[in-house]
Amino acid sequence: MWFALYYVVAIVVLILHFTGFLARRNLEWLLYVLALTVFPAVWFL
């Protein structure tokens, strides 16, 4: 359940990033926080 929610949030953040929504509202840090949360999972896989 949590993985599905995480992926939905990740996809929404990526869509908002590529449409420029995050940049216009100074929320680009959300993309970096998302990337930092993915990094440990990739590291241990």
Backbone atoms as SQL, in Angstrom:
CREATE TABLE atoms (id INTEGER PRIMARY KEY, chain TEXT, resi INTEGER, resn TEXT, atom TEXT, x REAL, y REAL, z REAL);
INSERT INTO atoms VALUES
  (1, 'A', 1, 'MET', 'N', 0.824, -1.195, 0.000),
  (2, 'A', 1, 'MET', 'CA', 0.000, 0.000, 0.000),
  (3, 'A', 1, 'MET', 'C', 0.870, 1.260, 0.000),
  (4, 'A', 2, 'TRP', 'N', 1.872, 1.280, 0.887),
  (5, 'A', 2, 'TRP', 'CA', 2.725, 2.469, 0.979),
  (6, 'A', 2, 'TRP', 'C', 3.551, 2.660, -0.289),
  (7, 'A', 3, 'PHE', 'N', 3.961, 1.539, -0.904),
  (8, 'A', 3, 'PHE', 'CA', 4.729, 1.649, -2.140),
  (9, 'A', 3, 'PHE', 'C', 3.890, 2.260, -3.256),
  (10, 'A', 4, 'ALA', 'N', 2.646, 1.853, -3.332),
  (11, 'A', 4, 'ALA', 'CA', 1.761, 2.401, -4.357),
  (12, 'A', 4, 'ALA', 'C', 1.551, 3.895, -4.141),
  (13, 'A', 5, 'LEU', 'N', 1.345, 4.302, -2.903),
  (14, 'A', 5, 'LEU', 'CA', 1.183, 5.722, -2.597),
  (15, 'A', 5, 'LEU', 'C', 2.454, 6.499, -2.914),
  (16, 'A', 6, 'TYR', 'N', 3.601, 5.911, -2.595),
  (17, 'A', 6, 'TYR', 'CA', 4.883, 6.564, -2.881),
  (18, 'A', 6, 'TYR', 'C', 5.050, 6.778, -4.388),
  (19, 'A', 7, 'TYR', 'N', 4.711, 5.748, -5.184),
  (20, 'A', 7, 'TYR', 'CA', 4.844, 5.878, -6.633),
  (21, 'A', 7, 'TYR', 'C', 3.880, 6.902, -7.196),
  (22, 'A', 8, 'VAL', 'N', 2.688, 6.989, -6.670),
  (23, 'A', 8, 'VAL', 'CA', 1.733, 8.002, -7.132),
  (24, 'A', 8, 'VAL', 'C', 2.270, 9.395, -6.846),
  (25, 'A', 9, 'VAL', 'N', 2.802, 9.599, -5.640),
  (26, 'A', 9, 'VAL', 'CA', 3.377, 10.905, -5.286),
  (27, 'A', 9, 'VAL', 'C', 4.576, 11.208, -6.177),
  (28, 'A', 10, 'ALA', 'N', 5.414, 10.214, -6.435),
  (29, 'A', 10, 'ALA', 'CA', 6.594, 10.417, -7.278),
  (30, 'A', 10, 'ALA', 'C', 6.192, 10.809, -8.697),
  (31, 'A', 11, 'ILE', 'N', 5.202, 10.153, -9.236),
  (32, 'A', 11, 'ILE', 'CA', 4.760, 10.479, -10.591),
  (33, 'A', 11, 'ILE', 'C', 4.167, 11.879, -10.653),
  (34, 'A', 12, 'VAL', 'N', 3.396, 12.245, -9.648),
  (35, 'A', 12, 'VAL', 'CA', 2.803, 13.591, -9.613),
  (36, 'A', 12, 'VAL', 'C', 3.896, 14.654, -9.519),
  (37, 'A', 13, 'VAL', 'N', 4.899, 14.422, -8.671),
  (38, 'A', 13, 'VAL', 'CA', 5.988, 15.390, -8.530),
  (39, 'A', 13, 'VAL', 'C', 6.759, 15.514, -9.835),
  (40, 'A', 14, 'LEU', 'N', 7.013, 14.403, -10.514),
  (41, 'A', 14, 'LEU', 'CA', 7.719, 14.465, -11.798),
  (42, 'A', 14, 'LEU', 'C', 6.913, 15.206, -12.852),
  (43, 'A', 15, 'ILE', 'N', 5.622, 14.972, -12.899),
  (44, 'A', 15, 'ILE', 'CA', 4.774, 15.686, -13.861),
  (45, 'A', 15, 'ILE', 'C', 4.789, 17.184, -13.563),
  (46, 'A', 16, 'LEU', 'N', 4.671, 17.528, -12.290),
  (47, 'A', 16, 'LEU', 'CA', 4.693, 18.951, -11.921),
  (48, 'A', 16, 'LEU', 'C', 6.051, 19.582, -12.227),
  (49, 'A', 17, 'HIS', 'N', 7.106, 18.812, -12.092),
  (50, 'A', 17, 'HIS', 'CA', 8.449, 19.324, -12.409),
  (51, 'A', 17, 'HIS', 'C', 8.568, 19.625, -13.897),
  (52, 'A', 18, 'PHE', 'N', 8.167, 18.673, -14.740),
  (53, 'A', 18, 'PHE', 'CA', 8.329, 18.838, -16.179),
  (54, 'A', 18, 'PHE', 'C', 7.370, 19.863, -16.768),
  (55, 'A', 19, 'THR', 'N', 6.282, 20.147, -16.099),
  (56, 'A', 19, 'THR', 'CA', 5.380, 21.189, -16.592),
  (57, 'A', 19, 'THR', 'C', 5.799, 22.576, -16.107),
  (58, 'A', 20, 'GLY', 'N', 6.752, 22.639, -15.192),
  (59, 'A', 20, 'GLY', 'CA', 7.225, 23.930, -14.702),
  (60, 'A', 20, 'GLY', 'C', 6.465, 24.451, -13.495),
  (61, 'A', 21, 'PHE', 'N', 5.529, 23.697, -12.999),
  (62, 'A', 21, 'PHE', 'CA', 4.708, 24.127, -11.865),
  (63, 'A', 21, 'PHE', 'C', 5.560, 24.333, -10.616),
  (64, 'A', 22, 'LEU', 'N', 6.484, 23.406, -10.364),
  (65, 'A', 22, 'LEU', 'CA', 7.316, 23.501, -9.158),
  (66, 'A', 22, 'LEU', 'C', 8.260, 24.697, -9.224),
  (67, 'A', 23, 'ALA', 'N', 8.811, 24.961, -10.394),
  (68, 'A', 23, 'ALA', 'CA', 9.745, 26.081, -10.541),
  (69, 'A', 23, 'ALA', 'C', 9.043, 27.419, -10.330),
  (70, 'A', 24, 'ARG', 'N', 7.830, 27.535, -10.826),
  (71, 'A', 24, 'ARG', 'CA', 7.083, 28.796, -10.670),
  (72, 'A', 24, 'ARG', 'C', 6.739, 29.086, -9.221),
  (73, 'A', 25, 'ARG', 'N', 6.613, 28.056, -8.420),
  (74, 'A', 25, 'ARG', 'CA', 6.209, 28.241, -7.026),
  (75, 'A', 25, 'ARG', 'C', 7.336, 27.971, -6.034),
  (76, 'A', 26, 'ASN', 'N', 8.576, 27.909, -6.531),
  (77, 'A', 26, 'ASN', 'CA', 9.754, 27.649, -5.689),
  (78, 'A', 26, 'ASN', 'C', 9.614, 26.365, -4.875),
  (79, 'A', 27, 'LEU', 'N', 9.120, 25.309, -5.512),
  (80, 'A', 27, 'LEU', 'CA', 8.954, 24.029, -4.844),
  (81, 'A', 27, 'LEU', 'C', 9.846, 22.954, -5.461),
  (82, 'A', 28, 'GLU', 'N', 10.914, 23.368, -6.149),
  (83, 'A', 28, 'GLU', 'CA', 11.820, 22.395, -6.759),
  (84, 'A', 28, 'GLU', 'C', 12.464, 21.496, -5.712),
  (85, 'A', 29, 'TRP', 'N', 12.513, 21.940, -4.466),
  (86, 'A', 29, 'TRP', 'CA', 13.124, 21.125, -3.424),
  (87, 'A', 29, 'TRP', 'C', 12.376, 19.814, -3.228),
  (88, 'A', 30, 'LEU', 'N', 11.081, 19.775, -3.602),
  (89, 'A', 30, 'LEU', 'CA', 10.321, 18.528, -3.508),
  (90, 'A', 30, 'LEU', 'C', 10.932, 17.437, -4.384),
  (91, 'A', 31, 'LEU', 'N', 11.427, 17.827, -5.547),
  (92, 'A', 31, 'LEU', 'CA', 12.054, 16.861, -6.440),
  (93, 'A', 31, 'LEU', 'C', 13.322, 16.284, -5.810),
  (94, 'A', 32, 'TYR', 'N', 14.097, 17.145, -5.164),
  (95, 'A', 32, 'TYR', 'CA', 15.337, 16.687, -4.526),
  (96, 'A', 32, 'TYR', 'C', 15.048, 15.811, -3.308),
  (97, 'A', 33, 'VAL', 'N', 14.022, 16.134, -2.558),
  (98, 'A', 33, 'VAL', 'CA', 13.646, 15.296, -1.417),
  (99, 'A', 33, 'VAL', 'C', 13.207, 13.922, -1.915),
  (100, 'A', 34, 'LEU', 'N', 12.454, 13.897, -2.980),
  (101, 'A', 34, 'LEU', 'CA', 12.024, 12.629, -3.560),
  (102, 'A', 34, 'LEU', 'C', 13.223, 11.815, -4.030),
  (103, 'A', 35, 'ALA', 'N', 14.185, 12.470, -4.662),
  (104, 'A', 35, 'ALA', 'CA', 15.386, 11.769, -5.120),
  (105, 'A', 35, 'ALA', 'C', 16.183, 11.223, -3.942),
  (106, 'A', 36, 'LEU', 'N', 16.256, 11.961, -2.858),
  (107, 'A', 36, 'LEU', 'CA', 16.984, 11.471, -1.683),
  (108, 'A', 36, 'LEU', 'C', 16.296, 10.281, -1.036),
  (109, 'A', 37, 'THR', 'N', 14.988, 10.206, -1.118),
  (110, 'A', 37, 'THR', 'CA', 14.283, 9.066, -0.534),
  (111, 'A', 37, 'THR', 'C', 14.433, 7.822, -1.397),
  (112, 'A', 38, 'VAL', 'N', 14.660, 8.000, -2.687),
  (113, 'A', 38, 'VAL', 'CA', 14.845, 6.859, -3.582),
  (114, 'A', 38, 'VAL', 'C', 16.255, 6.301, -3.460),
  (115, 'A', 39, 'PHE', 'N', 17.228, 7.150, -3.197),
  (116, 'A', 39, 'PHE', 'CA', 18.628, 6.745, -3.215),
  (117, 'A', 39, 'PHE', 'C', 18.940, 5.558, -2.300),
  (118, 'A', 40, 'PRO', 'N', 18.500, 5.512, -1.046),
  (119, 'A', 40, 'PRO', 'CA', 18.835, 4.347, -0.198),
  (120, 'A', 40, 'PRO', 'C', 18.275, 3.037, -0.758),
  (121, 'A', 41, 'ALA', 'N', 17.110, 3.062, -1.340),
  (122, 'A', 41, 'ALA', 'CA', 16.539, 1.840, -1.898),
  (123, 'A', 41, 'ALA', 'C', 17.368, 1.352, -3.081),
  (124, 'A', 42, 'VAL', 'N', 17.808, 2.273, -3.909),
  (125, 'A', 42, 'VAL', 'CA', 18.636, 1.899, -5.062),
  (126, 'A', 42, 'VAL', 'C', 20.000, 1.407, -4.588),
  (127, 'A', 43, 'TRP', 'N', 20.534, 2.022, -3.563),
  (128, 'A', 43, 'TRP', 'CA', 21.858, 1.653, -3.036),
  (129, 'A', 43, 'TRP', 'C', 21.886, 0.201, -2.540),
  (130, 'A', 44, 'PHE', 'N', 20.811, -0.207, -1.837),
  (131, 'A', 44, 'PHE', 'CA', 20.800, -1.549, -1.254),
  (132, 'A', 44, 'PHE', 'C', 20.285, -2.615, -2.197),
  (133, 'A', 45, 'LEU', 'N', 19.712, -2.237, -3.326),
  (134, 'A', 45, 'LEU', 'CA', 19.273, -3.223, -4.298),
  (135, 'A', 45, 'LEU', 'C', 20.439, -3.560, -5.192);
